[in-house]
Amino acid sequence: MYEFLTPTDLEKILKVKKAKAYEIIRTLNAEMKKEGYMVIPGKVSREKFEERYIYKNKNKAEVG
């Protein structure tokens, strides 16, 4: 697995058009810049993407 995702990766994962994928990358990279991280234009950290877009139920035992 790669550490960074490209617009093509986001297109496949989220089933969106390339323009939307670039918009998502810009938004996530802007968040990371505000947090003090260096970013690579046109790519996004897999960890940041999964934190914001992959919904995981951390407490399955609580869901009834």
N, C-alpha and C positions, 0 to 999 in steps of 0.2 A: 504494500500500500504506500502511496505517496503522502508526504507531509502536507502538500499544498494541492488544492483543487483548482482546475481551470474552468472557464465558462462552459466548455464542452462537457466536463464532468457534471456541473450543476444542471445543464440541460437534461442529461440522462437521469440524474437522481430525482430532480423535481418535476420533470416533464414540462419545462418552460422553454420559451424562445431564447435565442442568444442575447438579445437586448435586455431581457429580464435577468438573465444570469449575470451579465455585467453590472446591472443595477444592484443586485444582491451583493456582489463582490465589493463594489464601491461602498455600500452601506456598512458591511462588516469590517472592511479595512478602515473606514472612518472611525468606527467604534474602537478598533484596536489602536489606532493612532492616539485617540483621546486617552487611552489607558497607558500610553507610553511605549507601545511596541513599534518596531520598524515593520513596514509592510512592503509587499512586492505588488506593484500595479498589475492588474489582470489575473492575479492569483489570490486565493484566500487560504488561510490556515484550516486544515481539516478539523482540528480541535475546535476552533471558533465556530465553524459551520455546524458541526454536530451539536455543539452547545446550544445554538440558536434555532436550528431547523429539525433536528432529529429528536422527537419527543420520546423520552424514556420514562417509564413509571418506576421510580426509584423505590417506592414502598408498595409493592404488589400485595403484601399481606393486609394492608389497610383497605384495599379495594374490596368491597363486599358484594 
